[in-house]
Amino acid sequence: MRQYIVGLWTLFDPIYHRMARLRYIKTSNTNINNIFRVRITDYKGAMVILKDGTRIQKHDKVLKIHLHNIRLINEMRKMDNEIHKAMHIYRSVRESLPELADYIHQHQQNSKIAGVMGITAIHKGCHRLGFETATIANPFYRSMKFLSFIAISTLCMRPPSLGYLKNHQPNYIFISKEQLQIRYLNKIDTN
């Protein structure tokens, strides 16, 4: 059953990609396949002040990142160890961040973009990558994101336990444009 659902998702993912107006990060390095799909959007949440002083408030332009979940699920299908899966996701994100920094740096709306945001329930290692977390204040939106997390978790691991779900609530993750560029711009590995 799980393989059937993953197969359907793989088939319909390009339609979702188009409907959500997501863009792939194009790269000149064909060895790297960026795990992010992105779009510029207006931030709609409560004001957030990041550690570097950057304020992100309602209607500010942010680059919203989406993990390419079905690609990750397909890549991790043969992995039995949950730690190996977590490390694979972490490594995929870390290796994609230099291209993300370059994408923003070269974007025509660069001067208007305050930072990068995403929504994830697997945010344990995000601080090591420079991201900060913030609670999703809207309970309805948080619940919708939580339900999608349960569905994704069920497809890529054994059905998650209540304890696991309790410790993996969806949060916003942010990094300011300046911090992203300080940490990752011009650090694309061409090997």
Backbone as ProteinMPNN parsed JSONL, in Angstrom:
{"seq_chain_A": "MRQYIVGLWTLFDPIYHRMARLRYIKTSNTNINNIFRVRITDYKGAMVILKDGTRIQKHDKVLKIHLHNIRLINEMRKMDNEIHKAMHIYRSVRESLPELADYIHQHQQNSKIAGVMGITAIHKGCHRLGFETATIANPFYRSMKFLSFIAISTLCMRPPSLGYLKNHQPNYIFISKEQLQIRYLNKIDTN", "coords_chain_A": {"N_chain_A": [[0.823, -1.196, 0.0], [1.897, 1.233, 0.853], [3.926, 1.645, -1.065], [2.374, 2.003, -3.331], [1.036, 4.434, -2.76], [3.257, 6.146, -2.595], [4.116, 5.904, -5.237], [1.922, 7.085, -6.607], [2.091, 9.692, -5.537], [4.591, 10.444, -6.518], [3.956, 10.541, -9.206], [2.027, 12.613, -9.295], [3.374, 14.76, -8.227], [4.697, 16.708, -9.945], [2.463, 18.2, -10.765], [1.543, 19.332, -8.371], [3.825, 20.876, -7.854], [3.681, 22.766, -9.914], [1.159, 23.965, -9.379], [1.588, 25.076, -6.861], [3.336, 27.004, -7.514], [6.097, 26.67, -7.334], [9.664, 26.839, -7.648], [12.515, 25.296, -9.059], [15.88, 25.323, -7.932], [18.162, 26.311, -10.088], [21.284, 25.153, -11.247], [24.691, 25.511, -12.201], [26.362, 23.494, -11.73], [26.268, 20.257, -12.418], [26.523, 18.071, -10.781], [25.314, 18.488, -8.388], [22.165, 18.289, -6.944], [19.758, 20.188, -6.013], [17.875, 20.124, -3.012], [15.839, 21.774, -2.366], [12.775, 23.402, -3.223], [11.447, 26.435, -4.217], [9.792, 29.61, -3.532], [9.073, 33.075, -3.879], [7.355, 34.899, -1.484], [4.832, 36.67, 0.406], [5.277, 37.154, 3.816], [3.133, 35.883, 6.316], [2.797, 35.469, 9.004], [3.169, 36.049, 12.606], [5.189, 38.795, 13.814], [8.694, 38.31, 13.746], [11.765, 38.487, 15.383], [14.989, 38.039, 14.549], [18.123, 36.592, 15.723], [20.222, 38.129, 14.701], [19.112, 40.592, 14.578], [17.421, 41.089, 12.479], [14.204, 41.872, 11.408], [11.288, 40.207, 10.679], [8.261, 40.694, 9.398], [4.655, 40.811, 8.993], [3.73, 40.743, 5.603], [6.309, 41.199, 4.652], [8.769, 40.363, 2.199], [9.73, 37.061, 1.691], [11.804, 34.233, 1.012], [10.374, 31.3, 0.527], [11.057, 28.06, 1.485], [10.737, 24.731, 0.361], [11.077, 21.415, 1.144], [11.93, 18.822, -1.107], [9.993, 16.542, -0.753], [8.969, 14.028, -1.767], [11.046, 13.159, -3.333], [13.033, 12.793, -1.374], [11.782, 10.755, 0.113], [11.751, 8.677, -1.772], [14.534, 8.367, -2.114], [15.235, 7.436, 0.406], [13.979, 5.064, 0.694], [15.09, 2.458, 0.83], [16.486, 2.535, 3.172], [16.769, 1.37, 6.452], [17.364, 2.271, 8.971], [16.528, 4.791, 11.199], [18.19, 6.857, 12.051], [20.068, 7.008, 9.996], [18.376, 7.917, 7.99], [17.667, 10.446, 9.01], [20.193, 11.665, 8.985], [20.665, 11.66, 6.245], [18.717, 13.472, 5.319], [19.575, 15.801, 6.68], [22.162, 16.145, 5.575], [21.49, 16.493, 2.861], [20.09, 18.923, 2.976], [22.091, 20.634, 4.05], [24.027, 20.547, 1.987], [22.633, 21.819, -0.002], [22.301, 24.448, 0.741], [24.38, 26.405, 0.014], [23.794, 26.859, -2.726], [21.248, 27.888, -2.46], [21.798, 30.311, -1.171], [23.225, 31.564, -3.224], [21.215, 31.693, -5.147], [19.4, 33.558, -4.01], [21.117, 35.757, -3.864], [21.511, 36.355, -6.567], [18.961, 36.897, -7.403], [16.368, 38.859, -8.897], [14.739, 40.261, -7.136], [16.265, 40.578, -4.897], [16.975, 42.733, -3.121], [14.602, 43.19, -1.802], [14.015, 40.945, -0.337], [13.699, 39.653, 2.855], [14.497, 37.394, 4.226], [14.821, 33.812, 4.612], [12.368, 31.334, 4.882], [10.78, 28.44, 6.239], [8.649, 25.617, 6.858], [8.619, 23.105, 9.169], [8.623, 19.931, 10.84], [10.769, 18.552, 11.564], [13.039, 19.823, 12.906], [15.248, 19.638, 14.515], [18.119, 19.672, 14.019], [18.41, 22.111, 12.817], [19.447, 24.498, 13.88], [22.209, 24.227, 13.861], [22.697, 24.664, 11.234], [22.246, 27.303, 10.952], [19.672, 28.235, 11.1], [16.772, 29.568, 12.778], [14.099, 28.865, 15.039], [10.53, 29.303, 15.236], [7.37, 29.407, 16.798], [4.355, 28.316, 15.273], [1.722, 30.357, 15.308], [-1.023, 30.384, 14.597], [-3.561, 28.218, 15.283], [-5.149, 26.576, 13.583], [-3.723, 26.526, 11.137], [-1.318, 25.417, 12.06], [-2.277, 22.89, 12.839], [-3.054, 21.844, 10.341], [-0.555, 21.667, 9.072], [0.612, 19.843, 10.782], [-0.906, 17.526, 10.318], [-0.157, 17.006, 7.665], [2.511, 16.449, 8.126], [2.303, 14.071, 9.619], [1.326, 12.349, 7.632], [3.475, 12.364, 5.771], [5.531, 11.386, 7.413], [4.575, 8.821, 7.958], [4.836, 7.65, 5.47], [7.598, 7.543, 5.082], [8.747, 6.233, 7.203], [8.305, 3.837, 9.853], [4.921, 3.728, 11.126], [4.542, 6.692, 12.963], [5.111, 7.039, 16.494], [3.095, 8.137, 19.319], [4.672, 9.544, 21.132], [6.807, 10.325, 19.507], [5.46, 12.007, 17.707], [4.593, 13.966, 19.48], [6.994, 15.197, 20.148], [7.739, 16.331, 17.775], [6.588, 18.776, 16.626], [5.21, 20.981, 14.16], [7.081, 23.817, 13.173], [7.943, 27.201, 12.313], [10.874, 27.864, 10.439], [13.619, 30.04, 10.227], [16.061, 32.019, 8.523], [18.033, 34.843, 8.247], [18.551, 36.831, 5.305], [21.089, 37.96, 5.233], [22.566, 36.4, 7.097], [22.407, 33.902, 5.857], [23.87, 34.411, 3.536], [26.368, 35.143, 4.575], [27.153, 32.744, 5.793], [26.983, 30.836, 3.696], [27.253, 31.787, 0.994], [29.128, 31.648, -1.99], [30.228, 29.183, -1.4], [29.866, 26.866, -2.77], [30.332, 23.53, -3.446], [32.206, 22.163, -5.928], [33.017, 19.635, -6.555]], "CA_chain_A": [[0.0, 0.0, 0.0], [2.786, 2.381, 0.97], [4.585, 1.84, -2.364], [1.353, 2.512, -4.242], [0.844, 5.853, -2.438], [4.484, 6.84, -3.013], [4.069, 5.947, -6.7], [0.953, 8.117, -6.996], [2.645, 10.995, -5.174], [5.651, 10.717, -7.489], [3.29, 10.874, -10.458], [1.312, 13.882, -9.197], [4.225, 15.815, -7.678], [4.882, 17.838, -10.87], [1.251, 19.023, -10.773], [1.64, 20.124, -7.137], [4.921, 21.824, -8.064], [3.177, 23.841, -10.771], [0.058, 24.66, -8.703], [2.14, 25.838, -5.736], [4.245, 27.997, -8.121], [7.447, 26.452, -6.821], [10.744, 26.852, -8.635], [13.743, 24.582, -8.733], [17.087, 26.144, -7.958], [19.003, 25.853, -11.202], [22.704, 25.245, -10.927], [25.608, 25.184, -13.299], [27.044, 22.26, -11.33], [25.326, 19.157, -12.637], [26.704, 17.04, -9.752], [24.492, 18.822, -7.226], [20.741, 18.341, -7.231], [19.263, 20.895, -4.842], [16.724, 19.493, -2.371], [14.805, 22.783, -2.149], [11.971, 24.077, -4.23], [11.268, 27.723, -3.549], [9.039, 30.698, -4.15], [9.017, 34.338, -3.146], [5.996, 35.104, -0.995], [4.693, 37.613, 1.516], [5.161, 36.483, 5.111], [1.801, 36.117, 6.873], [2.759, 35.137, 10.422], [3.474, 37.082, 13.596], [6.526, 39.35, 13.653], [9.797, 37.546, 14.318], [13.049, 39.187, 15.407], [16.047, 37.032, 14.553], [19.263, 36.909, 16.589], [21.064, 39.175, 14.11], [18.352, 41.837, 14.586], [16.508, 41.157, 11.334], [12.776, 41.754, 11.712], [10.442, 39.702, 9.599], [6.896, 40.952, 9.823], [3.611, 40.57, 8.006], [3.874, 41.318, 4.257], [7.7, 41.241, 4.181], [9.095, 39.333, 1.208], [10.615, 35.982, 2.136], [11.936, 33.096, 0.116], [9.851, 30.136, 1.242], [11.677, 26.826, 1.014], [9.999, 23.477, 0.498], [11.869, 20.222, 0.845], [11.358, 17.966, -2.152], [9.699, 15.391, 0.111], [8.83, 12.74, -2.446], [12.395, 12.752, -3.732], [13.674, 12.254, -0.171], [11.149, 9.474, 0.439], [12.263, 7.683, -2.727], [15.953, 8.124, -1.823], [15.388, 6.753, 1.693], [13.117, 3.881, 0.71], [15.844, 1.244, 1.19], [17.145, 2.724, 4.468], [15.981, 0.86, 7.575], [17.775, 2.953, 10.184], [15.982, 6.15, 11.268], [19.313, 7.798, 12.176], [20.597, 7.184, 8.637], [17.414, 8.765, 7.275], [17.831, 11.814, 9.512], [21.477, 12.17, 8.476], [20.5, 11.893, 4.808], [17.982, 14.733, 5.174], [20.46, 16.879, 7.14], [23.219, 16.309, 4.571], [20.87, 17.042, 1.65], [19.816, 20.338, 3.24], [23.375, 21.341, 4.19], [24.669, 20.656, 0.678], [21.816, 22.67, -0.87], [22.267, 25.833, 1.219], [25.177, 27.351, -0.785], [23.053, 27.223, -3.941], [20.146, 28.739, -2.027], [22.387, 31.64, -0.956], [23.53, 32.108, -4.547], [19.925, 31.973, -5.787], [18.913, 34.839, -3.482], [22.088, 36.791, -4.238], [21.328, 36.708, -7.973], [17.543, 37.101, -7.705], [16.03, 40.243, -9.228], [14.111, 40.895, -5.971], [17.208, 40.4, -3.784], [16.935, 43.828, -2.145], [13.322, 43.166, -1.084], [13.878, 39.704, 0.427], [14.188, 39.792, 4.231], [15.124, 36.16, 4.68], [14.322, 32.518, 4.146], [11.532, 30.658, 5.873], [10.196, 27.158, 5.892], [7.856, 25.023, 7.927], [9.03, 21.715, 9.302], [8.534, 19.296, 12.156], [12.069, 17.913, 11.813], [13.886, 21.007, 13.025], [16.231, 19.414, 15.576], [19.468, 20.085, 13.633], [18.397, 23.322, 11.992], [20.267, 25.561, 14.474], [23.592, 24.044, 13.392], [22.762, 25.171, 9.866], [22.046, 28.75, 11.001], [18.251, 28.576, 11.172], [16.12, 29.768, 14.066], [12.727, 28.362, 15.0], [9.463, 30.097, 15.847], [6.112, 28.672, 16.876], [3.26, 28.714, 14.383], [0.715, 30.846, 16.249], [-2.373, 30.061, 14.153], [-3.781, 26.803, 15.602], [-5.673, 25.851, 12.422], [-2.608, 26.334, 10.2], [-0.407, 24.467, 12.708], [-2.912, 21.564, 12.751], [-2.97, 21.386, 8.947], [0.835, 21.278, 8.83], [0.857, 18.641, 11.576], [-1.509, 16.402, 9.595], [0.688, 16.672, 6.507], [3.718, 15.822, 8.67], [1.971, 12.681, 9.953], [1.246, 11.602, 6.37], [4.834, 12.208, 5.229], [6.265, 10.501, 8.329], [4.076, 7.458, 7.776], [5.36, 7.12, 4.208], [9.058, 7.344, 5.046], [9.203, 5.441, 8.353], [7.197, 3.1, 10.458], [3.965, 4.707, 11.648], [5.153, 7.375, 14.101], [4.486, 6.857, 17.806], [2.571, 9.372, 19.91], [5.813, 10.266, 21.697], [7.529, 10.942, 18.39], [4.646, 13.114, 17.206], [4.587, 15.025, 20.496], [8.29, 15.882, 20.105], [7.995, 16.84, 16.426], [5.528, 19.693, 16.23], [5.665, 21.887, 13.105], [7.526, 25.167, 13.51], [8.606, 27.98, 11.278], [12.319, 28.033, 10.551], [14.043, 31.267, 9.56], [17.429, 32.508, 8.511], [18.034, 36.116, 7.534], [19.295, 36.817, 4.045], [22.488, 38.269, 5.532], [23.196, 35.23, 7.718], [22.521, 32.867, 4.826], [24.959, 34.753, 2.625], [27.635, 35.072, 5.324], [27.504, 31.337, 6.035], [26.95, 29.901, 2.568], [27.508, 32.327, -0.345], [30.436, 31.303, -2.574], [30.743, 27.955, -0.789], [29.363, 25.724, -3.541], [31.349, 22.499, -3.693], [32.117, 21.77, -7.337], [33.549, 18.27, -6.753]], "C_chain_A": [[0.868, 1.261, 0.0], [3.453, 2.684, -0.374], [3.612, 2.412, -3.39], [1.144, 4.013, -4.025], [2.062, 6.662, -2.871], [4.522, 6.958, -4.537], [3.108, 7.003, -7.216], [1.487, 9.516, -6.713], [3.734, 11.393, -6.171], [5.045, 11.163, -8.818], [2.663, 12.272, -10.417], [2.158, 15.036, -8.652], [4.464, 16.965, -8.659], [3.659, 18.759, -10.949], [1.23, 19.91, -9.535], [2.686, 21.226, -7.291], [4.428, 23.029, -8.869], [2.09, 24.641, -10.055], [0.562, 25.528, -7.556], [3.119, 26.917, -6.205], [5.658, 27.893, -7.554], [8.44, 26.464, -7.974], [11.884, 25.984, -8.125], [14.882, 25.582, -8.75], [17.989, 25.559, -9.027], [20.458, 26.065, -10.832], [23.529, 24.912, -12.152], [26.361, 23.89, -12.994], [26.062, 21.097, -11.44], [25.475, 18.036, -11.613], [25.797, 17.273, -8.548], [23.042, 18.928, -7.678], [20.07, 18.908, -5.991], [17.96, 20.283, -4.33], [15.567, 20.471, -2.163], [14.047, 23.102, -3.426], [11.479, 25.33, -3.518], [10.243, 28.596, -4.267], [9.103, 31.917, -3.241], [7.559, 34.539, -2.736], [6.003, 36.188, 0.073], [4.508, 36.808, 2.797], [3.827, 36.859, 5.742], [1.709, 35.869, 8.377], [3.004, 36.342, 11.318], [4.912, 37.561, 13.4], [7.559, 38.499, 14.394], [11.032, 38.426, 14.268], [14.128, 38.127, 15.56], [17.233, 37.505, 15.379], [20.151, 38.007, 16.031], [20.338, 40.518, 14.017], [17.381, 41.988, 13.42], [15.077, 40.952, 11.813], [12.066, 41.227, 10.474], [9.011, 39.846, 10.095], [5.926, 40.762, 8.664], [3.857, 41.397, 6.749], [5.315, 41.543, 3.82], [7.896, 40.125, 3.162], [10.061, 38.329, 1.832], [10.706, 34.948, 1.015], [11.495, 31.878, 0.917], [10.453, 28.886, 0.625], [10.759, 25.642, 1.307], [10.984, 22.356, 0.228], [11.157, 19.433, -0.25], [11.095, 16.606, -1.497], [9.634, 14.064, -0.629], [10.182, 12.25, -2.946], [13.129, 12.139, -2.543], [13.098, 10.888, 0.191], [11.667, 8.385, -0.488], [13.73, 7.36, -2.468], [16.142, 7.293, -0.559], [14.608, 5.444, 1.771], [13.834, 2.623, 1.182], [16.552, 1.358, 2.548], [16.231, 2.222, 5.582], [16.217, 1.654, 8.855], [17.293, 4.407, 10.163], [17.084, 7.203, 11.395], [19.934, 8.05, 10.812], [19.676, 8.075, 7.807], [17.563, 10.224, 7.702], [19.124, 12.438, 8.992], [21.398, 12.466, 6.978], [19.779, 13.223, 4.56], [18.882, 15.906, 5.542], [21.526, 17.182, 6.083], [22.665, 16.931, 3.283], [20.582, 18.532, 1.806], [21.12, 21.125, 3.292], [24.037, 21.56, 2.832], [23.9, 21.567, -0.277], [21.863, 24.145, -0.48], [23.175, 26.792, 0.442], [24.472, 27.777, -2.078], [21.856, 28.11, -3.615], [20.641, 30.166, -1.813], [22.687, 32.315, -2.291], [22.25, 32.493, -5.29], [19.381, 33.326, -5.319], [19.821, 35.975, -3.931], [21.861, 37.268, -5.676], [19.879, 37.038, -8.341], [17.251, 38.578, -7.945], [15.351, 40.977, -8.073], [14.994, 40.815, -4.724], [17.059, 41.479, -2.715], [15.655, 43.829, -1.32], [13.181, 41.961, -0.157], [14.504, 39.869, 1.811], [14.933, 38.545, 4.698], [14.478, 34.947, 4.057], [13.478, 31.922, 5.258], [11.06, 29.327, 5.323], [9.332, 26.709, 7.05], [8.236, 23.558, 7.982], [8.798, 21.22, 10.724], [9.833, 18.578, 12.491], [13.135, 19.008, 11.865], [14.992, 20.852, 14.057], [17.627, 19.923, 15.217], [19.536, 21.407, 12.907], [19.255, 24.449, 12.564], [21.722, 25.452, 14.03], [23.778, 24.568, 11.975], [22.522, 26.678, 9.798], [20.596, 29.18, 11.099], [17.816, 28.783, 12.616], [14.683, 29.278, 13.931], [11.777, 29.342, 15.673], [8.184, 29.27, 15.785], [5.123, 29.203, 15.846], [2.087, 29.077, 15.283], [-0.705, 30.42, 15.869], [-2.64, 28.564, 14.368], [-4.313, 25.983, 14.419], [-4.545, 25.532, 11.442], [-1.611, 25.313, 10.757], [-0.965, 23.045, 12.619], [-2.836, 20.999, 11.337], [-1.553, 20.917, 8.625], [1.178, 19.997, 9.586], [0.285, 17.406, 10.874], [-0.673, 16.015, 8.376], [1.987, 16.018, 6.972], [3.466, 14.356, 9.03], [1.941, 11.829, 8.684], [2.635, 11.343, 5.797], [5.637, 11.247, 6.096], [5.855, 9.051, 8.147], [4.623, 6.831, 6.496], [6.853, 6.823, 4.255], [9.602, 6.598, 6.263], [8.039, 4.589, 8.831], [6.185, 4.126, 10.968], [4.511, 5.354, 12.925], [4.37, 7.159, 15.393], [3.957, 8.197, 18.311], [3.69, 10.209, 20.516], [6.608, 10.988, 20.629], [6.766, 12.162, 17.882], [4.625, 14.283, 18.186], [5.873, 15.85, 20.435], [8.611, 16.483, 18.742], [6.813, 17.678, 15.941], [6.046, 20.629, 15.134], [5.997, 23.268, 13.655], [7.945, 25.882, 12.242], [10.105, 27.851, 11.508], [12.689, 29.249, 9.709], [15.555, 31.371, 9.552], [17.382, 33.814, 7.727], [18.851, 35.979, 6.259], [20.777, 37.046, 4.315], [23.204, 37.07, 6.137], [23.389, 34.099, 6.713], [23.719, 33.156, 3.932], [26.314, 34.733, 3.322], [28.082, 33.62, 5.461], [27.726, 30.525, 4.765], [27.283, 30.473, 1.189], [28.94, 32.032, -0.765], [31.055, 30.056, -1.941], [30.213, 26.715, -1.499], [30.518, 24.785, -3.825], [31.187, 22.001, -5.121], [32.69, 20.386, -7.595], [32.45, 17.292, -7.029]], "O_chain_A": [[0.618, 2.214, -0.738], [3.537, 3.844, -0.778], [4.003, 3.223, -4.229], [1.082, 4.778, -4.988], [1.92, 7.74, -3.449], [4.917, 7.995, -5.069], [3.429, 7.736, -8.152], [1.355, 10.418, -7.541], [3.789, 12.541, -6.612], [5.569, 12.064, -9.473], [2.756, 13.025, -11.386], [1.695, 16.176, -8.623], [4.435, 18.12, -8.234], [3.801, 19.961, -11.174], [0.935, 21.102, -9.628], [2.454, 22.371, -6.904], [4.73, 24.174, -8.533], [2.094, 25.87, -10.116], [0.016, 26.603, -7.307], [3.668, 27.657, -5.388], [6.325, 28.902, -7.326], [8.104, 26.145, -9.115], [12.175, 25.944, -6.93], [14.852, 26.565, -9.491], [18.511, 24.453, -8.886], [20.809, 27.047, -10.178], [23.117, 24.139, -13.018], [26.927, 23.267, -13.892], [25.135, 20.98, -10.639], [24.639, 17.134, -11.573], [25.542, 16.349, -7.775], [22.737, 19.581, -8.676], [19.84, 18.183, -5.023], [17.06, 19.966, -5.109], [14.455, 20.064, -1.827], [14.587, 23.076, -4.533], [11.134, 25.28, -2.338], [9.882, 28.364, -5.42], [9.177, 31.808, -2.017], [6.647, 34.369, -3.544], [7.058, 36.572, 0.578], [3.684, 35.895, 2.854], [3.431, 38.024, 5.708], [0.64, 36.045, 8.963], [3.042, 37.485, 10.864], [5.752, 36.825, 12.883], [7.325, 38.035, 15.51], [11.322, 39.042, 13.242], [14.18, 37.411, 16.561], [17.337, 38.69, 15.698], [20.772, 38.745, 16.796], [20.869, 41.473, 13.45], [16.597, 42.937, 13.392], [14.773, 39.994, 12.524], [12.233, 41.746, 9.371], [8.603, 39.214, 11.07], [6.327, 40.577, 7.515], [4.152, 42.59, 6.82], [5.537, 42.036, 2.714], [7.266, 39.072, 3.253], [11.074, 38.704, 2.422], [9.802, 34.816, 0.19], [12.163, 31.474, 1.869], [10.378, 28.672, -0.584], [10.106, 25.57, 2.348], [11.653, 22.349, -0.805], [9.928, 19.39, -0.301], [11.862, 15.658, -1.663], [10.192, 13.072, -0.16], [10.43, 11.044, -2.976], [13.771, 11.097, -2.675], [13.841, 9.97, 0.538], [11.988, 7.286, -0.035], [14.136, 6.203, -2.587], [17.101, 6.527, -0.459], [14.588, 4.794, 2.817], [13.234, 1.8, 1.873], [17.148, 0.389, 3.019], [15.061, 2.599, 5.651], [15.349, 1.696, 9.727], [17.602, 5.16, 9.24], [16.93, 8.321, 10.901], [20.292, 9.185, 10.498], [20.145, 8.891, 7.013], [17.583, 11.126, 6.865], [19.142, 13.606, 8.604], [22.005, 13.425, 6.504], [20.182, 14.002, 3.696], [18.949, 16.894, 4.81], [21.758, 18.341, 5.742], [23.304, 17.798, 2.688], [20.804, 19.313, 0.88], [21.242, 22.168, 2.65], [24.552, 22.645, 2.561], [24.466, 22.038, -1.264], [21.503, 25.006, -1.283], [22.764, 27.932, 0.222], [24.555, 28.94, -2.472], [21.493, 28.982, -4.403], [19.983, 31.122, -2.225], [22.428, 33.507, -2.46], [22.214, 33.51, -5.982], [18.953, 34.142, -6.135], [19.343, 37.036, -4.333], [22.005, 38.456, -5.966], [19.606, 37.419, -9.479], [17.817, 39.445, -7.279], [15.384, 42.207, -8.034], [14.499, 40.972, -3.608], [17.021, 41.166, -1.525], [15.627, 44.416, -0.238], [12.316, 41.956, 0.719], [15.688, 40.183, 1.931], [15.885, 38.635, 5.473], [13.697, 35.042, 3.11], [13.836, 31.998, 6.433], [10.957, 29.124, 4.113], [9.294, 27.353, 8.099], [8.185, 22.852, 6.975], [8.781, 21.998, 11.677], [9.979, 18.05, 13.593], [14.003, 19.105, 10.998], [15.616, 21.843, 14.438], [18.266, 20.559, 16.055], [20.601, 21.795, 12.426], [19.747, 25.282, 11.803], [22.393, 26.467, 13.843], [24.897, 24.88, 11.566], [22.584, 27.269, 8.72], [20.314, 30.376, 11.175], [18.415, 28.246, 13.547], [14.12, 29.277, 12.837], [12.166, 30.105, 16.557], [7.956, 28.527, 14.83], [5.07, 30.405, 15.586], [1.52, 28.209, 15.947], [-1.509, 30.124, 16.753], [-2.017, 27.728, 13.712], [-3.959, 24.813, 14.275], [-4.428, 24.4, 10.972], [-1.12, 24.452, 10.026], [-0.22, 22.101, 12.354], [-2.582, 19.809, 11.156], [-1.372, 19.886, 7.977], [1.941, 19.165, 9.095], [0.928, 16.357, 10.843], [-0.502, 14.83, 8.089], [2.511, 15.133, 6.295], [4.312, 13.498, 8.777], [2.469, 10.717, 8.665], [2.936, 10.224, 5.382], [6.347, 10.387, 5.574], [6.697, 8.154, 8.179], [4.849, 5.622, 6.442], [7.328, 5.94, 3.54], [10.806, 6.354, 6.342], [6.942, 4.628, 8.275], [6.549, 5.275, 11.218], [4.897, 4.653, 13.86], [3.14, 7.105, 15.392], [4.321, 9.255, 17.799], [3.668, 11.437, 20.429], [7.032, 12.128, 20.82], [7.353, 13.22, 17.654], [4.637, 15.445, 17.779], [5.845, 17.062, 20.647], [9.669, 17.092, 18.578], [6.135, 17.329, 14.974], [7.209, 21.032, 15.176], [5.278, 23.809, 14.496], [8.26, 25.256, 11.23], [10.553, 27.742, 12.65], [12.146, 29.461, 8.625], [16.236, 30.879, 10.452], [16.762, 33.884, 6.666], [19.726, 35.12, 6.152], [21.628, 36.403, 3.701], [24.326, 36.753, 5.741], [24.416, 33.421, 6.721], [24.492, 32.255, 3.609], [27.31, 34.341, 2.715], [29.257, 33.307, 5.266], [28.562, 29.622, 4.749], [27.576, 29.697, 0.28], [29.862, 32.16, 0.04], [32.275, 29.898, -1.949], [30.122, 25.642, -0.903], [31.546, 25.185, -4.371], [30.134, 21.473, -5.479], [32.836, 19.996, -8.753], [32.713, 16.105, -7.219]]}, "name": "protein", "num_of_chains": 1, "seq": "MRQYIVGLWTLFDPIYHRMARLRYIKTSNTNINNIFRVRITDYKGAMVILKDGTRIQKHDKVLKIHLHNIRLINEMRKMDNEIHKAMHIYRSVRESLPELADYIHQHQQNSKIAGVMGITAIHKGCHRLGFETATIANPFYRSMKFLSFIAISTLCMRPPSLGYLKNHQPNYIFISKEQLQIRYLNKIDTN"}
